[in-house]
Structures are given as C-alpha cells and as structure tokens.
C-alpha cells in the first residue's frame, strides 16, 4: 500500500485527509497495524484492489466468497488461523484488525496480491506522464455552449485551457478529492489512472448539493460496481463517437487510444439536446 500511495504522488498526510484519519494512522497502517475498516477506506482512495481472493466489490465480500468456495465454515477458518469464530465473522463484515486479516488471508488466499490497475497509455514513452493530458479548447466550446460557464475545475492544471471561475490546483496544494466543491457547473477531466475515485467524488458532491451540475470526461469503462449500481441509474451518459484530440504537456495534439464518454449529473433535457446537436455520439438510455 505504501508503494501505491507513493506512485499516486500522495503523502501520508494527503491520504489521511482523504479518508478522514490522522497521519499516524496511515503510518501505522503501512506498518501492518490498524483496523480493516481503515485499510478498506485507504484501498478505495488509492483504487487498490486485491486479486486471488474471491469475487466481490470489497475485500470483506471477497473473503466471504473465498471461504464459501472452499466450503469452509467460520469455525473451520477459526481453527486453521488460531482466531475466534467471532473475529473471522467480523472480518467478513469489514471489521477486525489488519493482523487478523493477514492470518486469514494466509490460510484462505495465500496467493492474494494487488490487482494491476487498468492503464491506458497514450503511446510509448508516455507512461510517466500518462495523466498529463488536457481537454482541447474546441471540445470545451461545446461544453460551454450546451451546459454553460464552468464554475469549478476541481482537478485543474495550470497548463489546461479549461476556463473556470475557480480551479483547485495540486501545484498549489489543492486536492479536489478532499476540498468541498461549490457552484453551478463543475467540469471534471480527471487523471484517468484514478478516474473511479473522481467519479465517486463528483457524485458525492452533487448528491449533497454542493454543485448543481457536474460534467465529467472519462474513458468508457463499465466494469465497476459503481457504474452499474449508481451511474447507470442516476447519471446521463453520452458515448462519444470517434477519438478526442487531447493536448500533451508539450502542446501537441494526440488522439486518445481509447473511447471516451461524458458523464453528467444534474443536466436538463434541453442541455442534453443541445449537446447532442454539437457533439458526435449519443446519450444512453437510463435504466
């Protein structure tokens, strides 16, 4: 987890702020000490998933599925790990300690490991800055025309041509995954390597009423439980036809090597109609 945090460019303090704990808690967690609830929160914030355990949208569900596939009872797992039945049951509910979790994983899933994150690269030699791509002005013109002026860009970059009344800049110590959003329209073109965390944050800030409307430009990825359980029901999603030419840090245009979608929250039927007239693609029907 420490390696993933560092690769994400986060300090222990930044990760602690994201999940609402103190820095010492993250330090102890990276040393193998802490609660499973905190571990799961940190894994979610880092887009860190385990493989080789079992099926499920959370680590606790994966543990339960793994035990079920082995046809072991709680008592059997307890006997094999030297833990109590109550402790094993607590782990399967997302409770317990990391130390107990390690013992259960050693017995149930000895080959458990970090699941490699899905990565879409722009081209050979671009892996180091794969998130440094900026929405082109012509694409943004359609956004402004259809949805209005952008009040907030929560994951802004000083090199980005996006025009917004307020920008949260990492280079200035800002963190849109922690700071509250506000305004009429938030435009989100997040780091694609951590797009799910940004989509969750966008949904959360919209749901509590901090922003009236959110427009997100992200890769078409429909494999997450969040997409199927939440976005497909509450968001309006526009599948873009063709590939968007993003701007590189060097100012060059590059087509994306993957398909993109515009995920919107709180848009009106008229706004969506206008956007469909401007952009090539189509809106998905809500389920």
N, C-alpha and C positions, 0 to 999 in steps of 0.2 A: 504494500500500500504506500509505503514511503517513496518507492521508485515512481509509482504512478502519479503521486502528488507532485513530485519534483518535475516529472515530464510535462505535467499540466501547467507548470510555471507558478504553482501556488506555494506560499509559505505555510507553515503550521498555523500561524495566526489567521491567514486568509481562509483556510479550510475550516478552522474553528468557528470563524464568523459565519460561514455559510450554513453550518449545521447547528449553530446556537450553543456552543460549548466554549470552555476556555482553552487556551493554548496548551496548558499542561495535560489536559485530557487527550489531545491529539498526540502529544509526545509519548504519553503512557500507552496509548493505543498502538502506536507504531513499534512499541517495545513488547507488544503482545499482552498488555494488561488493560482491561476495561470491560465494558458491557457489550453484549451482542447488539443491543439496540443502537448504541453509538456507532459500532462498526458498520451496521447496515446503513445508517444515515450517511456515514463517510463514503461508503461504497457507491451509494446513489449519487452523491455530489460529485464523485470522480468518474461516474459512468463505468464503474468497476464491477464486472460480473464474474462469477465462478463457473467453470465448466468441469465435467467429470463428477458431478454430484447427483443431480436429478433435474426433473422438469419443475418449472415454477417461476413466478415473476419476482420472488425474493429468496434470499438464502434460506430462510426458515421453511418456506414451501419446498425448496429443493431438498432439504434434509428429510422432510416428511415423505416426499416422493421416493427418495433413495431407500429409506427404511422399508417403505411399502413394497418396492420392487424386490427387495431381498426377503420379503415375507417374515421380517423380524418384528417381534413385539417390543414395546417400550422396555419391558423387563429384560429382554434378551440384550438389547443395546446397553442397558444399565449394567448388566453383569459383565459384558465384554469390556466396558470402559472404566468400571470401578466407580461410576457415578450413581446417583439415586434415580429412580423412575421419575420423580418429580422434576429433577434437573433436566433430564432428557426431554420431557414433555414441555418444559419451559423454553428450551432451545428451539423446539419446533413451533413455538408461538412468537419467536423473535426476542425472547428474554434470555436470561442466563449470562454467563461470563465468557470472555474470549478463551480463557484457559479451558473451560469445559467444552467449548465448541471445537477446539483443536483436538481434544481427546476423542470426541465423537467422529470428527472427520477422518482421523487416523484409522478408525475401525470401519466406518461406513463408506468412505470415499478416499482411500489412500492416494489416488491419482488426481485428486482435485487440484486445479490450478486456475490461474487467471485466464478468462476468455479473451482472446485477442480482439481488440476493438475493431469494428469495421472502419476501414480507411479508404478514402477515395483521393488519389493523388492527381495532381494536375499534369504531371509529366516527370520524366526522370530528372533528378537533381533538385526537385522542388519539395521534398519531404520535410525539410527543416522548417519551411515557412508555408506549409500547406493551408494554414488558416488565414494567411495574409493575402486575401483577395477581396476586392471592393466592388460593390454594386455600381454598374456603369450609369452615367447621367441619363442616357436615353431610356433605360429601364425605369429609372426613378421618375422621369417625366410622366409616364403612365400612372405611376403610383400617386403622384401629386394630383393629377387630373381626376382620377377616379375616386380617391379617398380623401383628398385634401392635404393641407400642410402638415408636416411631421412635427409634433411637439417634442418627442423624445426619441433619441437613438441610444438605447441602453448598453450597446456593445460597440461603441464608436471607436474610430481610429482617426488620428489627425490627418492621415493621408486619404481618407474616404471622401468622395464627392457628395455624399448624402447631406442634404440641407435640413437641419433640425434646429428647433428653438433651444433645445437643451441636449447636451451629449454627456454620457458617462464614459470617461476615458480611463482605460487601465494605465496608460502612461502618466496619468495624474493621480494615481492611487485609487481610482474609482472601481467599483465592482457591481455591475448590473444584476448579478445573481444574489446580491446582499442588499443593496440600496433599494428603497421603495421607488416605484415608478409613479409618474403622475402626468396628467394632461389628456388631451382629446385623442390623439393618434400616436402610437408608438410603432416605429418601424424597426424590425429586428432582422438583421442579416448576420447570424451568429457564427462563431467558429464552428465549422462543420464537424470537427472532431468531438465536439461536446454539444451537438445540436439538441439532444433529448433533454438535457438539463435546462437549456434555454427555452425550449418549448414548454416545459413544465412551469418555469418561472413566468413566462408570458401568460399562460393560462391562469396561474395563481393571482397575478397582479390584476388581470382583467376581471376575474371572478370576485375579488374583494372590492372592485370598483375604483381602484387607483387610476386606471386608464379606461377610457370609453371604448376605444378600438385598438386592436393590435393587428399588424400585418407582418408576417414572417416569410422570409425567402430561405428555403432549406432544400436539401436533397430529398428525392422521393424515397422514403424508407418507411415501410408499412409493417415491419416485423415486431415492433414493440407493443406491449400490452397497453401502454398509454395511448397509442394511436387508435387501437381497436376499442378500448373501453371509454375513452374520453373525446379525442379529437374527431373521430368519425361521427360522433353524435352531436357535439356542441360547436365544432368549428366549420367554417365554409372553406373548402379546399379547391384551389384552381390548379389543374395539371397543365404545366407549360409545354407547348409544342416546340420542338427544336431545342437548341442549346444556347444559353445566355453567354455573351462575351464579357467576362469579368476583367477588372483591371488588376494587373500584378503590381507589386511594390515598385517595379521599375517603370510603371506607366504603360506597359504593353497590354494589349487585349488578348485574352485567351478564352476559348470556348471551354465550358465545363465538360469533363469526361463522363458526366453522369446527368441524369434527368433531374429537374427541379420542380418544386411545387410552391405555390403561395398559400400559406395557411393564415386565415383571417378569423378574428374573433370580434363580434360586435359590429360587423358591417351591415349596411342596409341592402335591401333588394336593388335599389336604384344604384348604389355604389358598385355592386357586383355586376349589374347590367352594363354600366359604363366601362368597367374594366374589361369585360368580355368583348366589348367593341374595339378596345385598344390593343389587347394582347392576344396572341395566338394560343389557343388551348381551350379547355372547357372546365366548368365547375362540376365537381362531383355531387351527386345527389346525397343528401343526408340520410342516415339510417335511423 
